[in-house]
């Protein structure tokens, strides 16, 4: 056959690659709304297993909302809570531009640890999401990176061998998880560095 077929699918993380995010934005909003301390909210919401359960799909959005309200004896309607919790993301402009160019030549998959509210909000507000042919998200799969199962779900949907895929993530542990299932993978530092890494492994960026 001569030369290998090379990369045929690009798989990207969301948080830290497409958008930055800050959980404390939500904590500050809820603190002001219910008259509590933002650090107290952060500790109650993110330091235990509540957040992990939500991202693993063990709690629905309304169930998670109810648990948070119960912790503080508060009553904020779900329709108000949804954007309050969801609106914590800021797009990294260069990544969106790079993905738009790549999408003219390659299928794109999203692979993200996320939850029903965050992903629901992002789908409504971040246009880049519409470029992705498939979205593999932890709360639907029931597994989080770097567990093999979430990467294997991306491979299953693609029908491609692992070495025909490249995975991009800002966290070294998640990059290693992808390599363990046989994917090409590298750590995202900036859109410019990402483009250079892709080019290095043979991806043609239009």
LUMSE-669012 format. One line per 8 residues: for each residue z, y, x of N, C-alpha, C. Coordinates in nm, 4 decimals, padded with zeros to 6 digits. Layout:
residues N
Z/Y/X/Z/Y/X/Z/Y/X; ...
end
This chain:
residues 206
00.0000/-00.1199/00.0820/00.0000/00.0000/00.0000/00.0000/00.1261/00.0863; 00.0453/00.1153/00.2083/00.0484/00.2349/00.2934/00.1664/00.3215/00.2598; 00.1416/00.4475/00.2299/00.2525/00.5402/00.2072/00.3255/00.5056/00.0777; 00.4562/00.5300/00.0770/00.5349/00.5033/-00.0443/00.4990/00.6063/-00.1516; 00.5268/00.5696/-00.2767/00.4921/00.6600/-00.3866/00.5751/00.7869/-00.3836; 00.6961/00.7783/-00.3240/00.7778/00.8988/-00.3112/00.8558/00.9325/-00.4372; 00.9050/01.0552/-00.4426/00.9910/01.1002/-00.5528/00.9077/01.1239/-00.6786; 00.9520/01.0623/-00.7877/00.8813/01.0770/-00.9159/00.9691/01.1364/-01.0252
01.0985/01.1548/-00.9966/01.1899/01.2108/-01.0966/01.2961/01.2938/-01.0252; 01.3226/01.4115/-01.0796/01.4267/01.4987/-01.0247/01.5404/01.5063/-01.1267; 01.6603/01.4725/-01.0797/01.7795/01.4683/-01.1657/01.8773/01.5731/-01.1140; 01.9219/01.6607/-01.2032/02.0085/01.7716/-01.1619/02.1398/01.7736/-01.2395; 02.2438/01.8061/-01.1681/02.3726/01.8416/-01.2275/02.3571/01.9766/-01.2987; 02.4564/02.0131/-01.3787/02.4532/02.1425/-01.4474/02.5488/02.2439/-01.3832; 02.6803/02.2181/-01.3950/02.7799/02.3128/-01.3439/02.7778/02.3215/-01.1927; 02.7622/02.4420/-01.1409/02.7579/02.4615/-00.9968/02.6181/02.4543/-00.9389
02.5202/02.4131/-01.0222/02.3801/02.4061/-00.9784/02.2937/02.4988/-01.0635; 02.3031/02.4817/-01.1958/02.2258/02.5665/-01.2884/02.3091/02.6877/-01.3312; 02.4358/02.6641/-01.3550/02.5280/02.7712/-01.3930/02.6587/02.7566/-01.3159; 02.7200/02.8688/-01.2838/02.8595/02.8660/-01.2410/02.9445/02.8697/-01.3682; 03.0700/02.8311/-01.3570/03.1575/02.8338/-01.4743/03.3003/02.8599/-01.4300; 03.3804/02.9079/-01.5233/03.5203/02.9393/-01.4925/03.6060/02.9108/-01.6154; 03.6839/02.8022/-01.6090/03.7706/02.7650/-01.7213/03.8691/02.8762/-01.7573; 03.9037/02.9599/-01.6594/04.0059/03.0621/-01.6845/03.9560/03.1724/-01.7786
03.8242/03.1827/-01.7929/03.7701/03.2792/-01.8911/03.8190/03.2404/-02.0300; 03.8066/03.1116/-02.0629/03.8551/03.0623/-02.1927/04.0060/03.0805/-02.2039; 04.0793/03.0453/-02.0986/04.2261/03.0555/-02.1032/04.2698/03.1988/-02.1327; 04.2029/03.2952/-02.0698/04.2348/03.4360/-02.0938/04.2072/03.4769/-02.2369; 04.0940/03.4311/-02.2908/04.0589/03.4655/-02.4292/04.1602/03.4080/-02.5284; 04.1918/03.2786/-02.5090/04.2854/03.2154/-02.6020/04.4238/03.2778/-02.5882; 04.4624/03.3095/-02.4657/04.5935/03.3725/-02.4432/04.6049/03.5037/-02.5208; 04.5004/03.5859/-02.5122/04.5015/03.7145/-02.5848/04.5032/03.6915/-02.7358
04.4333/03.5894/-02.7797/04.4199/03.5642/-02.9240/04.5500/03.5145/-02.9857; 04.6252/03.4303/-02.9117/04.7460/03.3692/-02.9709/04.8751/03.4221/-02.9092; 04.8627/03.5202/-02.8183/04.9823/03.5816/-02.7610/05.0599/03.4909/-02.6672; 04.9868/03.4136/-02.5863/05.0511/03.3277/-02.4869/05.0012/03.3639/-02.3482; 05.0570/03.2983/-02.2474/05.0205/03.3254/-02.1085/04.8990/03.2407/-02.0685; 04.8034/03.3016/-02.0011/04.6801/03.2313/-01.9635/04.7075/03.1127/-01.8712; 04.8027/03.1278/-01.7782/04.8344/03.0175/-01.6868/04.8989/02.9000/-01.7608; 04.9789/02.9328/-01.8602/05.0409/02.8288/-01.9427/04.9315/02.7504/-02.0164
04.8319/02.8205/-02.0661/04.7208/02.7551/-02.1353/04.6415/02.6691/-02.0379; 04.6149/02.7225/-01.9191/04.5386/02.6462/-01.8191/04.6096/02.5148/-01.7867; 04.7407/02.5224/-01.7641/04.8186/02.4028/-01.7292/04.8150/02.3000/-01.8423; 04.8280/02.3468/-01.9655/04.8326/02.2553/-02.0799/04.6961/02.1929/-02.1089; 04.5890/02.2684/-02.0875/04.4560/02.2229/-02.1262/04.3859/02.1450/-02.0146; 04.4050/02.1867/-01.8887/04.3254/02.1293/-01.7795/04.4034/02.0433/-01.6793; 04.5348/02.0536/-01.6762/04.6096/01.9805/-01.5739/04.6411/01.8354/-01.6120; 04.6404/01.8041/-01.7400/04.6687/01.6672/-01.7834/04.5405/01.5883/-01.8027
04.5455/01.4894/-01.8943/04.4274/01.4051/-01.9170/04.3455/01.4484/-02.0384; 04.3866/01.5557/-02.1050/04.3179/01.6004/-02.2271/04.1715/01.6335/-02.1989; 04.1476/01.7086/-02.0927/04.0115/01.7515/-02.0595/03.9244/01.6308/-02.0232; 03.9792/01.5383/-01.9440/03.9040/01.4183/-01.9059/03.8673/01.3351/-02.0289; 03.9614/01.3212/-02.1219/03.9331/01.2457/-02.2452/03.8168/01.3089/-02.3223; 03.8156/01.4424/-02.3245/03.7103/01.5156/-02.3948/03.5752/01.4922/-02.3257; 03.5744/01.4964/-02.1931/03.4484/01.4789/-02.1193/03.4018/01.3334/-02.1180; 03.4925/01.2411/-02.1444/03.4558/01.0992/-02.1532/03.4137/01.0606/-02.2948
03.4173/01.1563/-02.3869/03.3764/01.1286/-02.5240/03.4819/01.0576/-02.6061; 03.6061/01.0584/-02.5569/03.7138/00.9921/-02.6325/03.7727/01.0847/-02.7392; 03.7339/01.2113/-02.7350/03.7711/01.3079/-02.8386/03.6457/01.3839/-02.8801; 03.6279/01.4056/-03.0099/03.5179/01.4908/-03.0575/03.5585/01.6376/-03.0396; 03.4645/01.7286/-03.0595/03.4965/01.8709/-03.0507/03.6087/01.9112/-03.1448; 03.5979/01.8765/-03.2743/03.7072/01.9114/-03.3678/03.8406/01.8459/-03.3324; 03.8378/01.7230/-03.2813/03.9634/01.6559/-03.2412/04.0269/01.7283/-03.1225; 03.9435/01.7655/-03.0264/03.9934/01.8383/-02.9092/04.0525/01.9724/-02.9524
03.9824/02.0423/-03.0360/04.0305/02.1712/-03.0886/04.1670/02.1540/-03.1549; 04.1790/02.0484/-03.2351/04.3066/02.0251/-03.3048/04.4193/01.9986/-03.2050; 04.3913/01.9201/-03.0998/04.4933/01.8908/-02.9982/04.5390/02.0190/-02.9277; 04.4426/02.1053/-02.8931/04.4783/02.2306/-02.8248/04.5621/02.3183/-02.9167; 04.5224/02.3294/-03.0415/04.5984/02.4113/-03.1373/04.7402/02.3569/-03.1548; 04.7527/02.2239/-03.1622/04.8854/02.1616/-03.1789/04.9760/02.1927/-03.0603; 04.9181/02.1949/-02.9394/04.9994/02.2200/-02.8200/05.0652/02.3568/-02.8236; 05.0001/02.4517/-02.8891/05.0526/02.5894/-02.8908/05.1005/02.6336/-03.0291
05.0967/02.5427/-03.1239/05.1359/02.5783/-03.2589/05.0536/02.6945/-03.3124; 04.9244/02.6956/-03.2767/04.8360/02.8077/-03.3117/04.7336/02.7646/-03.4162; 04.6720/02.8637/-03.4787/04.5663/02.8359/-03.5762/04.4490/02.9295/-03.5506; 04.3534/02.8808/-03.4727/04.2277/02.9527/-03.4510/04.1189/02.8657/-03.5120; 04.0404/02.9167/-03.6073/03.9385/02.8322/-03.6710/03.8383/02.7757/-03.5690; 03.7870/02.6559/-03.5980/03.6943/02.5901/-03.5057/03.5709/02.6764/-03.4789; 03.5210/02.7423/-03.5812/03.4012/02.8265/-03.5650/03.4261/02.9411/-03.4661; 03.5501/02.9861/-03.4569/03.5866/03.0906/-03.3603/03.6154/03.0282/-03.2226
03.6765/02.9100/-03.2234/03.7130/02.8404/-03.0999/03.5889/02.7967/-03.0206; 03.4842/02.7538/-03.0912/03.3637/02.6995/-03.0272/03.3050/02.7956/-02.9230; 03.2712/02.9211/-02.9582/03.2193/03.0118/-02.8548/03.3278/03.0590/-02.7571; 03.4512/03.0669/-02.8030/03.5619/03.1085/-02.7155/03.5763/03.0099/-02.6002; 03.5638/02.8815/-02.6321/03.5746/02.7745/-02.5321/03.4432/02.7553/-02.4573; 03.3325/02.7725/-02.5267/03.2023/02.7402/-02.4696/03.1435/02.8453/-02.3771; 03.1748/02.9704/-02.4009/03.1080/03.0795/-02.3286/03.1773/03.1098/-02.1955; 03.1602/03.0176/-02.1001/03.2243/03.0358/-01.9681/03.1232/03.0218/-01.8544
02.9941/03.0205/-01.8897/02.8898/02.9891/-01.7916/02.8081/03.1122/-01.7528; 02.7675/03.1183/-01.6262/02.6805/03.2244/-01.5752/02.5641/03.1589/-01.5013; 02.4430/03.1884/-01.5435/02.3263/03.1248/-01.4812/02.3086/03.1680/-01.3360; 02.2663/03.0723/-01.2530/02.2264/03.0982/-01.1143/02.0749/03.1195/-01.1198; 02.0271/03.2443/-01.1152/01.8870/03.2725/-01.1479/01.7864/03.1919/-01.0672; 01.8101/03.1778/-00.9378/01.7150/03.1074/-00.8525/01.6939/02.9626/-00.8912; 01.7980/02.8980/-00.9448/01.7843/02.7580/-00.9842/01.6898/02.7453/-01.1027; 01.7045/02.8321/-01.2002/01.6154/02.8294/-01.3162/01.4703/02.8456/-01.2752
01.4438/02.9382/-01.1842/01.3071/02.9599/-01.1354/01.2534/02.8346/-01.0671; 01.3362/02.7726/-00.9825/01.2949/02.6518/-00.9107/01.2653/02.5375/-01.0082; 01.3510/02.5193/-01.1071/01.3309/02.4113/-01.2043/01.2038/02.4333/-01.2862; 01.1754/02.5580/-01.3216/01.0526/02.5860/-01.3972/00.9288/02.5478/-01.3166; 00.9321/02.5747/-01.1873/00.8194/02.5384/-01.1009/00.8089/02.3862/-01.0876; 00.9216/02.3211/-01.0639/00.9215/02.1754/-01.0485/00.8712/02.1047/-01.1747; 00.9076/02.1608/-01.2896/00.8749/02.0969/-01.4167/00.7246/02.0893/-01.4433; 00.6470/02.1703/-01.3746/00.5015/02.1626/-01.3921/00.4439/02.0378/-01.3237
00.5232/01.9727/-01.2369/00.4755/01.8543/-01.1635/00.5599/01.7292/-01.1847; 00.6873/01.7456/-01.2183/00.7796/01.6317/-01.2235/00.8580/01.6316/-01.3546; 00.8935/01.5118/-01.4047/00.9924/01.5087/-01.5120/01.1293/01.5499/-01.4564; 01.2094/01.6133/-01.5387/01.3441/01.6570/-01.4996/01.4463/01.5925/-01.5921; 01.5525/01.5371/-01.5333/01.6656/01.4860/-01.6107/01.7894/01.5672/-01.5736; 01.8734/01.5926/-01.6732/02.0041/01.6532/-01.6496/02.1077/01.5413/-01.6471; 02.2002/01.5475/-01.5527/02.3080/01.4480/-01.5439/02.4376/01.5249/-01.5226; 02.5213/01.5312/-01.6270/02.6340/01.6246/-01.6227/02.7604/01.5656/-01.6835
02.8731/01.5928/-01.6163/03.0038/01.5689/-01.6783/03.0301/01.6886/-01.7680; 03.0318/01.6650/-01.8988/03.0509/01.7761/-01.9908/03.1081/01.7226/-02.1215; 03.1285/01.8109/-02.2161/03.1875/01.7720/-02.3437/03.1060/01.8301/-02.4595; 03.1425/01.7893/-02.5790/03.0658/01.8251/-02.6983/03.0551/01.9762/-02.7182; 03.1611/02.0499/-02.6923/03.1571/02.1952/-02.7147/03.0775/02.2639/-02.6044; 03.1087/02.2345/-02.4788/03.0360/02.3008/-02.3694/02.8857/02.2740/-02.3796; 02.8498/02.1478/-02.4008/02.7071/02.1167/-02.4031/02.6412/02.1744/-02.5289; 02.7130/02.1714/-02.6392/02.6606/02.2311/-02.7627/02.6353/02.3797/-02.7454
02.7280/02.4476/-02.6796/02.7128/02.5920/-02.6573/02.5976/02.6199/-02.5604; 02.5922/02.5434/-02.4528/02.4887/02.5629/-02.3508/02.3489/02.5415/-02.4099; 02.3348/02.4406/-02.4959/02.2038/02.4139/-02.5571/02.1568/02.5330/-02.6404; 02.2509/02.6064/-02.6962/02.2169/02.7234/-02.7777/02.1865/02.8472/-02.6933; 02.2404/02.8532/-02.5718/02.2398/02.9799/-02.4972/02.1696/02.9779/-02.3621; 02.1475/02.8596/-02.3032/02.0865/02.8526/-02.1698/01.9458/02.7930/-02.1837; 01.8449/02.8774/-02.1747/01.7066/02.8365/-02.2035/01.6562/02.7271/-02.1092; 01.7060/02.7258/-01.9848/01.6608/02.6283/-01.8851/01.6806/02.4843/-01.9339
01.7808/02.4618/-02.0175/01.8104/02.3271/-02.0670/01.6879/02.2658/-02.1355; 01.6051/02.3493/-02.1949/01.4882/02.2976/-02.2671/01.3831/02.2364/-02.1737; 01.3948/02.2591/-02.0428/01.3014/02.2000/-01.9471/01.3266/02.0507/-01.9267; 01.4460/02.0043/-01.9604/01.4842/01.8671/-01.9270/01.4302/01.7672/-02.0284; 01.3663/01.6624/-01.9745/01.3102/01.5571/-02.0586/01.4202/01.4688/-02.1171; 01.5268/01.4512/-02.0400/01.6420/01.3733/-02.0855/01.7684/01.4432/-02.0380; 01.8737/01.4345/-02.1198/02.0058/01.4858/-02.0806/02.1045/01.3703/-02.0874; 02.1546/01.3298/-01.9719/02.2536/01.2228/-01.9640/02.3887/01.2903/-01.9444
02.4715/01.2893/-02.0465/02.5969/01.3654/-02.0435/02.7152/01.2709/-02.0622; 02.8228/01.2988/-01.9893/02.9356/01.2056/-01.9801/02.9960/01.1723/-02.1158; 03.0056/01.2702/-02.2052/03.0754/01.2435/-02.3318/02.9949/01.1498/-02.4221; 02.8632/01.1417/-02.4002/02.7814/01.0463/-02.4768/02.7779/00.9092/-02.4100; 02.7741/00.9081/-02.2758/02.7679/00.7812/-02.2019/02.9047/00.7125/-02.1984; 03.0123/00.7938/-02.2001/03.1473/00.7380/-02.1893/03.1878/00.7089/-02.0463; 03.1176/00.7727/-01.9512/03.1487/00.7562/-01.8079/03.1208/00.8880/-01.7379; 03.1963/00.9136/-01.6320/03.1826/01.0372/-01.5556/03.1433/01.0061/-01.4119
03.0709/01.0998/-01.3507/03.0417/01.0870/-01.2066/03.1731/01.0823/-01.1290; 03.1836/01.0052/-01.0221/03.0781/00.9248/-00.9589/03.0736/00.7789/-01.0040; 03.1127/00.7490/-01.1302/03.1048/00.6102/-01.1774/02.9583/00.5660/-01.1793; 02.9285/00.4440/-01.1345/02.7894/00.3978/-01.1303/02.7192/00.4031/-01.2660; 02.7955/00.3820/-01.3729/02.7335/00.3661/-01.5053/02.6534/00.4889/-01.5492; 02.6992/00.6089/-01.5149/02.6287/00.7279/-01.5612/02.4956/00.7455/-01.4870; 02.4932/00.7103/-01.3588/02.3664/00.7156/-01.2842/02.2716/00.6053/-01.3333; 02.3281/00.4894/-01.3600/02.2467/00.3767/-01.4057/02.1842/00.4053/-01.5419
02.2523/00.4843/-01.6233/02.1949/00.5234/-01.7528/02.0707/00.6096/-01.7324; 02.0747/00.6985/-01.6336/01.9563/00.7807/-01.6024/01.8417/00.6907/-01.5569; 01.8715/00.5943/-01.4718/01.7681/00.5013/-01.4243/01.7127/00.4177/-01.5386; 01.7998/00.3715/-01.6263/01.7568/00.2896/-01.7408/01.6572/00.3674/-01.8269; 01.6912/00.4945/-01.8541/01.6027/00.5747/-01.9394/01.4703/00.6050/-01.8708; 01.4731/00.6177/-01.7399/01.3514/00.6549/-01.6675/01.2572/00.5372/-01.6469; 01.3143/00.4161/-01.6350/01.2343/00.2998/-01.6025/01.1851/00.2989/-01.4588; 01.2401/00.3869/-01.3760/01.1965/00.4000/-01.2371/01.2950/00.3320/-01.1422
01.2477/00.2900/-01.0242/01.3415/00.2429/-00.9220/01.4247/00.3593/-00.8690; 01.5449/00.3281/-00.8247/01.6365/00.4339/-00.7789/01.5763/00.5178/-00.6671; 01.4994/00.4549/-00.5774/01.4483/00.5310/-00.4636/01.3298/00.6218/-00.4992; 01.2898/00.6212/-00.6268/01.1879/00.7161/-00.6742/01.2534/00.8399/-00.7360; 01.3882/00.8457/-00.7312/01.4632/00.9546/-00.7950/01.5431/01.0324/-00.6909; 01.5555/01.1619/-00.7121/01.6439/01.2433/-00.6293/01.7449/01.3119/-00.7200; 01.8704/01.3120/-00.6765/01.9800/01.3702/-00.7535/02.0405/01.4874/-00.6772; 02.0647/01.5965/-00.7489/02.1175/01.7204/-00.6908/02.2507/01.7522/-00.7575
02.3554/01.7729/-00.6789/02.4887/01.8041/-00.7331/02.5633/01.8888/-00.6306; 02.6532/01.9733/-00.6769/02.7284/02.0589/-00.5839/02.8504/01.9890/-00.5252; 02.8855/01.8712/-00.5766/03.0059/01.8026/-00.5290/02.9695/01.6808/-00.4438; 03.0215/01.6750/-00.3201/02.9867/01.5646/-00.2302/03.0147/01.4261/-00.2888; 03.1256/01.4111/-00.3606/03.1593/01.2806/-00.4186/03.0554/01.2324/-00.5184; 02.9991/01.3262/-00.5947/02.8967/01.2904/-00.6929/02.7642/01.2560/-00.6250; 02.7364/01.3239/-00.5134/02.6180/01.2930/-00.4333/02.6293/01.1506/-00.3789; 02.7479/01.1168/-00.3275/02.7714/00.9816/-00.2747/02.7562/00.8765/-00.3845
02.8040/00.9086/-00.5042/02.7910/00.8157/-00.6168/02.6458/00.7821/-00.6456; 02.5591/00.8829/-00.6375/02.4154/00.8610/-00.6603/02.3544/00.7774/-00.5480; 02.3972/00.8050/-00.4259/02.3444/00.7272/-00.3122/02.3852/00.5805/-00.3220; 02.5038/00.5561/-00.3756/02.5517/00.4174/-00.3866/02.4655/00.3341/-00.4812; 02.4013/00.3993/-00.5796/02.3123/00.3234/-00.6694/02.1679/00.3253/-00.6180; 02.1455/00.3864/-00.5016/02.0149/00.3802/-00.4377/01.9263/00.5024/-00.4512; 01.9790/00.6070/-00.5161/01.9001/00.7296/-00.5314/01.9001/00.8112/-00.4017; 01.7963/00.8906/-00.3823/01.8037/00.9996/-00.2858/01.8982/01.1030/-00.3476
01.9793/01.1680/-00.2668/02.0719/01.2672/-00.3233/02.1161/01.3624/-00.2139; 02.1430/01.4870/-00.2532/02.1971/01.5842/-00.1582/02.2823/01.6864/-00.2311; 02.3654/01.7543/-00.1537/02.4567/01.8539/-00.2095/02.3853/01.9877/-00.2246; 02.3992/02.0475/-00.3420/02.3430/02.1797/-00.3697/02.4344/02.2869/-00.3117; 02.3762/02.3776/-00.2343/02.4498/02.4924/-00.1808/02.3933/02.6224/-00.2379; 02.2607/02.6317/-00.2425/02.1928/02.7501/-00.2981/02.0539/02.7067/-00.3434; 01.9881/02.7854/-00.4291/01.8519/02.7493/-00.4701/01.7562/02.7382/-00.3515; 01.7745/02.8257/-00.2536/01.6860/02.8246/-00.1364/01.7049/02.6962/-00.0547
01.8304/02.6602/-00.0308/01.8611/02.5371/00.0425/01.8128/02.4153/-00.0360; 01.8278/02.4195/-00.1684/01.7836/02.3094/-00.2546/01.6324/02.2892/-00.2412; 01.5581/02.3979/-00.2465/01.4121/02.3898/-00.2326/01.3737/02.3308/-00.0971; 01.4446/02.3715/00.0070/01.4158/02.3204/00.1418/01.4451/02.1707/00.1511; 01.5573/02.1266/00.0909/01.5927/01.9836/00.0923/01.4887/01.9017/00.0161; 01.4453/01.9514/-00.0999/01.3450/01.8814/-00.1788/01.2148/01.8670/-00.1003; 01.1737/01.9761/-00.0369/01.0508/01.9740/00.0425/01.0603/01.8723/00.1555; 01.1802/01.8666/00.2171/01.2031/01.7757/00.3301/01.1825/01.6299/00.2919
01.2163/01.5943/00.1657/01.2004/01.4537/00.1245/01.0669/01.4288/00.0527; 00.9776/01.5282/00.0587/00.8422/01.5050/00.0099/00.8115/01.5561/-00.1291; 00.9067/01.6274/-00.1903/00.8795/01.6865/-00.3219/00.7883/01.8074/-00.3031; 00.6835/01.8145/-00.3836/00.5893/01.9265/-00.3760/00.6323/02.0317/-00.4784; 00.6694/02.1496/-00.4286/00.7137/02.2575/-00.5187/00.5949/02.3523/-00.5401; 00.5438/02.3590/-00.6629/00.4272/02.4453/-00.6886/00.4550/02.5924/-00.6581
end
